Amino acid sequence: HETLKIMVVAGESGGHVFPAIGFCQELKAASGNPKDITFVTTKTEKTDFCISEEFSPVRLKVNKSLAGIVKYVICASSLMGRIRPDVIFGFGGYMTVPFIILGSFFGKRTLIHEQNVVPGRANRFLGFFAKRIVVSFEKTKTFFKNDKKVFLARYPLRASLKRVDREKALDFFGFQRGLVTLLVMGGSQGARRINEFVLAALKEGNYDDKLQIIHLCGRQDFDATQEVYQKLAVRSRSFAFLNEMHYAYSAADFVIARAGAGSLFEIMSFGLPSILIPYPYAAAHQVENAKFLAEKGGALLLEDAKMSASLFQGLLDIMCEDAMRRKTMATITASLYASCQNLTLKDLVVFERGR
């Protein structure tokens, strides 16, 4: 029985790190041996605490100057020489580039994972070098010229993201029964514009006896968000970051969020209706992610430029008062997730064995 040594490389953002963690957990559950995995990422407070030490994390510092890039490539080559991985799996971000290119050059089995509908620049470039390209959306295949090496596979959610009993989830937040529960989140770093407009809408409306809110506002906005909620009568719990996301999803009746692929698949896996406000920059890739769900009726799509307190208030009123709409959207969302491909990243790595 051959034991594969796998090097997982992920950029610093949660959008890259979280699916990489999900894949590592999936692999460990299948093999029972986390020692075969080396998790390479950048050193950052945003995601450091999420990566288990059992996956032998290597946190590299990356300086984007010319000298820094040369030093990083030498470091990547040295690390690969020391670990001698059989498989190198890149999950996006510029820091994956030297690992995949070097891996390809030295005849290693190289894979890249593209989470979003529209691939990032690093993955588009690496598509020429990687032996396998793994995508989460069918439409993504059209962005790569050699479609014979492109595989559609299920997005790897973290093992902790399992539904818990709703009553237990409400108790976790100290919430009441009988109220509509809203989850507001802006990705791993929060989203200031979403925070501002949601809070402004809550100030203008009257949701005291209708709504209770779980608000993931990010570290920078935490104090200001807490201050606003202390002046409002609406029940709420604010978090700079919440590791126990399974409680939040299990308690929520609907979600307001950006449209990163990770957030989208998490929302879908819990069968939740949502209001999606795609991040308008980074080649606007979140817009296409949001359309996947919105065009089928599982989400409401709101452009970032069109956000306003009054518009948010109107959407909150609709989602609070129309239980049938929420139920219909939830059914669509759950069915879309159920129809996702059964092929997993673990299956693909096993498929690579001996090839």
C-alpha positions as CSV (number, residue, x, y, z in Angstrom):
1,H,0.0,0.0,0.0
2,E,1.6,3.3,-1.1
3,T,1.4,6.2,1.2
4,L,1.3,9.5,-0.6
5,K,3.1,12.5,0.8
6,I,1.0,15.5,0.0
7,M,2.0,19.1,0.2
8,V,-1.0,21.5,0.4
9,V,-0.3,25.2,-0.5
10,A,-2.8,27.9,0.2
11,G,-2.6,31.8,0.0
12,E,-3.3,33.9,3.1
13,S,-7.0,34.6,2.6
14,G,-9.8,32.5,4.2
15,G,-11.1,31.8,0.7
16,H,-7.9,29.8,0.0
17,V,-7.1,28.4,3.4
18,F,-10.5,27.1,4.4
19,P,-11.1,24.7,1.5
20,A,-7.5,23.6,2.0
21,I,-8.3,22.8,5.6
22,G,-11.5,21.0,4.5
23,F,-9.4,18.9,2.0
24,C,-6.8,18.0,4.7
25,Q,-9.6,16.9,7.1
26,E,-11.2,14.9,4.4
27,L,-7.9,13.2,3.6
28,K,-7.2,12.5,7.3
29,A,-10.6,10.9,7.8
30,A,-9.9,8.6,4.9
31,S,-6.3,7.6,5.7
32,G,-6.2,8.3,9.5
33,N,-2.6,9.7,9.0
34,P,-2.2,13.5,9.1
35,K,1.6,13.0,9.1
36,D,1.4,12.5,5.3
37,I,0.3,16.1,4.9
38,T,2.4,19.3,4.9
39,F,0.3,22.5,4.9
40,V,2.2,25.5,3.5
41,T,0.8,29.0,3.8
42,T,1.8,32.5,4.7
43,K,2.2,33.8,8.3
44,T,-0.9,35.8,9.1
45,E,-3.1,36.4,12.1
46,K,-6.2,36.1,9.9
47,T,-6.1,32.3,9.5
48,D,-3.1,31.0,11.6
49,F,-5.3,29.8,14.4
50,C,-7.5,27.8,12.0
51,I,-4.8,25.4,10.8
52,S,-4.3,22.4,13.1
53,E,-0.7,21.5,14.0
54,E,-1.4,17.9,13.1
55,F,-1.1,19.0,9.4
56,S,2.5,20.1,9.9
57,P,1.9,23.7,9.0
58,V,4.8,25.7,7.4
59,R,4.2,29.4,7.6
60,L,6.3,31.4,5.2
61,K,6.9,35.1,5.0
62,V,6.5,36.5,1.5
63,N,8.0,39.8,0.4
64,K,6.8,41.0,-3.0
65,S,10.0,42.8,-3.9
66,L,12.2,41.2,-6.6
67,A,14.7,40.1,-4.0
68,G,11.9,38.8,-1.8
69,I,10.4,36.8,-4.6
70,V,13.8,35.2,-5.5
71,K,14.3,34.3,-1.8
72,Y,10.8,32.8,-1.7
73,V,11.4,30.6,-4.8
74,I,14.6,29.4,-3.2
75,C,12.7,28.7,0.0
76,A,10.0,26.8,-1.9
77,S,12.6,24.7,-3.7
78,S,14.4,23.9,-0.4
79,L,11.2,22.9,1.3
80,M,10.2,20.6,-1.5
81,G,13.6,19.0,-1.5
82,R,13.3,18.4,2.3
83,I,9.7,17.1,2.3
84,R,9.9,15.3,-1.1
85,P,6.1,15.3,-1.6
86,D,4.5,13.0,-4.2
87,V,1.6,15.4,-4.7
88,I,1.5,19.2,-4.6
89,F,-2.0,20.7,-4.3
90,G,-2.4,24.4,-4.7
91,F,-5.5,26.2,-3.4
92,G,-5.0,29.6,-5.0
93,G,-3.0,32.8,-4.3
94,Y,0.3,34.0,-5.7
95,M,2.3,32.0,-3.2
96,T,1.2,28.7,-4.8
97,V,2.9,29.7,-8.2
98,P,6.5,28.5,-7.5
99,F,5.4,25.3,-5.8
100,I,3.2,24.2,-8.8
101,I,5.8,25.2,-11.4
102,L,8.7,23.5,-9.6
103,G,6.5,20.5,-8.9
104,S,5.7,20.3,-12.6
105,F,9.4,20.7,-13.6
106,F,10.5,17.9,-11.2
107,G,7.7,15.5,-12.4
108,K,5.6,15.7,-9.3
109,R,1.8,15.2,-9.5
110,T,0.4,18.7,-9.4
111,L,-3.2,19.8,-8.9
112,I,-4.8,23.2,-8.4
113,H,-8.2,24.0,-6.9
114,E,-10.3,26.9,-8.2
115,Q,-13.1,27.8,-5.8
116,N,-14.8,30.6,-7.7
117,V,-16.7,30.6,-11.0
118,V,-14.1,33.0,-12.5
119,P,-10.6,31.8,-11.9
120,G,-8.0,34.0,-10.2
121,R,-4.9,35.2,-12.1
122,A,-2.6,32.7,-10.3
123,N,-4.7,29.7,-11.2
124,R,-5.3,30.8,-14.8
125,F,-1.5,31.0,-15.2
126,L,-0.9,27.7,-13.3
127,G,-3.5,26.0,-15.5
128,F,-0.7,25.5,-18.1
129,F,1.5,23.7,-15.6
130,A,-0.8,21.7,-13.3
131,K,-1.6,18.1,-14.2
132,R,-5.1,18.4,-12.8
133,I,-7.4,21.4,-12.4
134,V,-10.2,21.0,-10.0
135,V,-13.2,23.4,-10.1
136,S,-16.3,23.9,-7.9
137,F,-18.6,25.2,-10.7
138,E,-19.3,23.7,-14.1
139,K,-19.0,27.1,-15.8
140,T,-15.4,27.4,-14.6
141,K,-14.3,24.7,-17.1
142,T,-14.7,27.2,-19.9
143,F,-11.9,29.4,-18.6
144,F,-9.2,26.7,-19.1
145,K,-8.1,25.7,-22.6
146,N,-7.3,22.1,-21.9
147,D,-10.6,20.9,-20.6
148,K,-9.4,17.2,-20.5
149,K,-7.5,17.9,-17.3
150,V,-10.4,19.9,-15.6
151,F,-12.5,18.0,-13.1
152,L,-15.7,19.2,-11.3
153,A,-15.6,18.2,-7.6
154,R,-17.4,19.0,-4.4
155,Y,-16.2,22.0,-2.5
156,P,-14.3,20.7,0.6
157,L,-16.1,22.1,3.6
158,R,-14.4,22.0,7.0
159,A,-15.4,19.0,9.2
160,S,-16.9,21.2,11.9
161,L,-19.6,22.5,9.5
162,K,-22.3,20.1,10.5
163,R,-25.9,21.1,11.4
164,V,-26.7,21.0,15.1
165,D,-30.2,21.1,16.7
166,R,-31.7,24.5,16.2
167,E,-32.7,24.8,19.9
168,K,-29.1,24.0,20.9
169,A,-27.8,26.6,18.4
170,L,-30.2,29.3,19.7
171,D,-29.1,28.5,23.3
172,F,-25.4,28.9,22.2
173,F,-26.2,32.6,21.4
174,G,-28.6,33.1,24.3
175,F,-31.4,33.7,21.8
176,Q,-35.2,33.3,22.1
177,R,-37.5,31.0,20.2
178,G,-40.1,32.4,17.9
179,L,-38.0,35.3,16.4
180,V,-36.4,35.4,13.0
181,T,-32.6,34.9,13.2
182,L,-30.4,36.8,10.8
183,L,-26.7,36.0,10.3
184,V,-24.7,38.9,8.9
185,M,-21.1,38.1,7.7
186,G,-18.5,39.6,5.4
187,G,-16.0,36.8,5.0
188,S,-13.0,36.1,7.2
189,Q,-12.2,39.8,7.5
190,G,-15.7,41.3,7.8
191,A,-17.1,43.8,5.3
192,R,-17.3,47.4,6.5
193,R,-19.9,48.6,4.0
194,I,-22.2,45.7,4.9
195,N,-21.7,46.5,8.5
196,E,-22.5,50.2,8.1
197,F,-25.7,49.7,6.0
198,V,-27.1,46.9,8.0
199,L,-26.7,48.9,11.2
200,A,-28.2,52.0,9.6
201,A,-31.2,49.9,8.5
202,L,-31.7,48.6,12.0
203,K,-31.6,52.1,13.4
204,E,-34.3,53.2,11.0
205,G,-36.6,50.2,11.4
206,N,-38.4,48.5,14.3
207,Y,-37.2,45.0,14.6
208,D,-37.3,44.6,18.4
209,D,-40.0,41.9,18.4
210,K,-39.2,40.4,15.0
211,L,-35.5,39.8,14.7
212,Q,-32.4,38.6,16.5
213,I,-29.0,39.0,14.9
214,I,-25.6,37.2,14.8
215,H,-23.2,39.7,13.3
216,L,-19.7,38.7,12.2
217,C,-18.2,42.2,11.7
218,G,-14.5,41.7,11.6
219,R,-11.8,42.9,14.1
220,Q,-11.6,46.5,12.8
221,D,-15.3,47.2,13.2
222,F,-16.0,45.1,16.3
223,D,-16.0,47.9,18.9
224,A,-18.1,50.3,16.7
225,T,-20.6,47.5,16.0
226,Q,-20.9,46.6,19.6
227,E,-21.5,50.3,20.5
228,V,-24.4,50.5,18.0
229,Y,-26.1,47.3,19.2
230,Q,-25.9,48.5,22.8
231,K,-28.1,51.5,21.8
232,L,-30.5,49.3,19.9
233,A,-33.2,47.2,21.6
234,V,-32.8,44.4,19.0
235,R,-31.3,41.2,20.3
236,S,-27.8,40.6,18.9
237,R,-24.5,38.9,19.3
238,S,-21.4,40.4,17.6
239,F,-18.2,38.6,16.8
240,A,-14.9,39.8,15.3
241,F,-14.6,36.2,14.1
242,L,-16.6,33.1,15.0
243,N,-14.9,29.7,14.8
244,E,-18.1,27.8,15.7
245,M,-19.9,28.7,12.5
246,H,-22.0,25.5,12.6
247,Y,-24.0,27.1,15.5
248,A,-24.5,30.3,13.5
249,Y,-25.7,28.5,10.4
250,S,-27.9,26.2,12.4
251,A,-29.6,29.1,14.2
252,A,-30.1,31.3,11.2
253,D,-33.3,31.8,9.2
254,F,-31.5,33.8,6.5
255,V,-28.0,35.3,5.8
256,I,-26.6,38.6,4.5
257,A,-23.1,38.0,3.1
258,R,-20.5,38.6,0.5
259,A,-20.3,35.9,-2.2
260,G,-17.0,34.2,-1.8
261,A,-17.1,30.6,-2.9
262,G,-16.6,29.3,0.6
263,S,-19.5,31.4,2.1
264,L,-21.7,30.3,-0.8
265,F,-21.1,26.6,-0.4
266,E,-21.5,26.8,3.4
267,I,-24.8,28.7,3.0
268,M,-25.9,26.0,0.4
269,S,-24.9,23.1,2.6
270,F,-27.1,24.4,5.4
271,G,-30.0,25.2,3.0
272,L,-30.3,28.8,3.9
273,P,-31.9,31.7,1.9
274,S,-29.6,34.7,1.5
275,I,-29.1,38.3,0.4
276,L,-25.7,38.3,-1.4
277,I,-23.7,41.5,-1.9
278,P,-20.7,40.5,-4.1
279,Y,-17.4,42.2,-3.4
280,P,-17.1,44.5,-6.4
281,Y,-13.3,44.3,-6.8
282,A,-10.8,41.4,-7.4
283,A,-12.0,41.1,-11.0
284,A,-15.6,41.0,-9.6
285,H,-15.4,37.2,-9.4
286,Q,-17.9,37.2,-6.6
287,V,-20.6,38.5,-8.9
288,E,-20.5,35.3,-10.9
289,N,-20.6,33.2,-7.8
290,A,-23.7,35.1,-6.6
291,K,-25.4,34.7,-9.9
292,F,-25.1,30.9,-9.6
293,L,-27.5,31.0,-6.7
294,A,-29.6,34.1,-7.4
295,E,-30.5,33.2,-11.0
296,K,-32.1,29.9,-9.7
297,G,-34.0,31.7,-6.9
298,G,-32.0,30.7,-3.9
299,A,-30.7,34.2,-3.1
300,L,-31.4,37.9,-3.6
301,L,-28.5,39.6,-5.4
302,L,-27.7,43.2,-4.4
303,E,-24.9,45.2,-6.1
304,D,-22.5,46.8,-3.7
305,A,-22.8,50.2,-5.4
306,K,-26.6,50.2,-4.9
307,M,-26.5,49.5,-1.1
308,S,-28.4,51.9,1.1
309,A,-30.0,51.9,4.5
310,S,-33.5,52.2,3.1
311,L,-32.9,49.3,0.6
312,F,-31.6,47.1,3.4
313,Q,-34.6,48.0,5.5
314,G,-36.9,46.9,2.7
315,L,-35.1,43.6,2.3
316,L,-35.1,43.0,6.0
317,D,-38.9,43.6,6.1
318,I,-39.5,41.2,3.2
319,M,-37.3,38.4,4.7
320,C,-38.7,38.8,8.2
321,E,-42.3,38.8,7.2
322,D,-42.5,36.4,4.3
323,A,-41.8,32.9,5.8
324,M,-43.0,31.3,2.6
325,R,-40.4,33.1,0.5
326,R,-37.7,32.0,3.0
327,K,-38.9,28.4,2.8
328,T,-39.0,28.4,-1.0
329,M,-35.5,29.9,-1.3
330,A,-34.2,27.5,1.3
331,T,-35.6,24.5,-0.6
332,I,-33.9,25.7,-3.9
333,T,-30.6,26.3,-2.1
334,A,-30.6,22.9,-0.5
335,S,-31.5,21.2,-3.8
336,L,-28.6,22.9,-5.5
337,Y,-26.2,21.7,-2.9
338,A,-27.6,18.2,-3.1
339,S,-27.0,18.2,-6.9
340,C,-23.3,19.0,-6.5
341,Q,-20.9,16.5,-7.9
342,N,-20.1,13.5,-5.6
343,L,-16.5,13.4,-6.7
344,T,-14.3,14.7,-3.9
345,L,-10.8,16.1,-3.9
346,K,-9.7,13.1,-1.9
347,D,-11.0,10.9,-4.8
348,L,-8.9,12.9,-7.2
349,V,-5.7,12.5,-5.2
350,V,-6.3,8.8,-4.8
351,F,-6.9,8.7,-8.6
352,E,-3.4,10.3,-9.1
353,R,-1.8,7.4,-7.2
354,G,0.6,5.6,-9.5
355,R,-0.1,7.8,-12.6
